[in-house]
């Protein structure tokens, strides 16, 4: 019984980590798109420290 509960907790933890990783990756991609749009609009210089 305890091993089943531990197994379920491990699976839930792995799924949570994967979902968190997807969310962070999506936010980074949208931030890069915003930076690219700002550079195109001329709001940021090319020498800006933002990657």
ChimeraX attribute file (.defattr): number of C-alpha atoms within 10 A of each C-alpha:
attribute: neighborCount
match mode: 1-to-1
recipient: residues
	/A:1	6
	/A:2	7
	/A:3	8
	/A:4	9
	/A:5	10
	/A:6	11
	/A:7	12
	/A:8	12
	/A:9	12
	/A:10	12
	/A:11	12
	/A:12	12
	/A:13	12
	/A:14	12
	/A:15	12
	/A:16	12
	/A:17	12
	/A:18	11
	/A:19	12
	/A:20	12
	/A:21	12
	/A:22	12
	/A:23	12
	/A:24	10
	/A:25	12
	/A:26	12
	/A:27	12
	/A:28	12
	/A:29	12
	/A:30	11
	/A:31	12
	/A:32	14
	/A:33	12
	/A:34	12
	/A:35	16
	/A:36	15
	/A:37	13
	/A:38	13
	/A:39	14
	/A:40	12
	/A:41	9
	/A:42	10
	/A:43	11
	/A:44	15
	/A:45	11
	/A:46	11
	/A:47	7
	/A:48	8
	/A:49	7
	/A:50	9
	/A:51	8
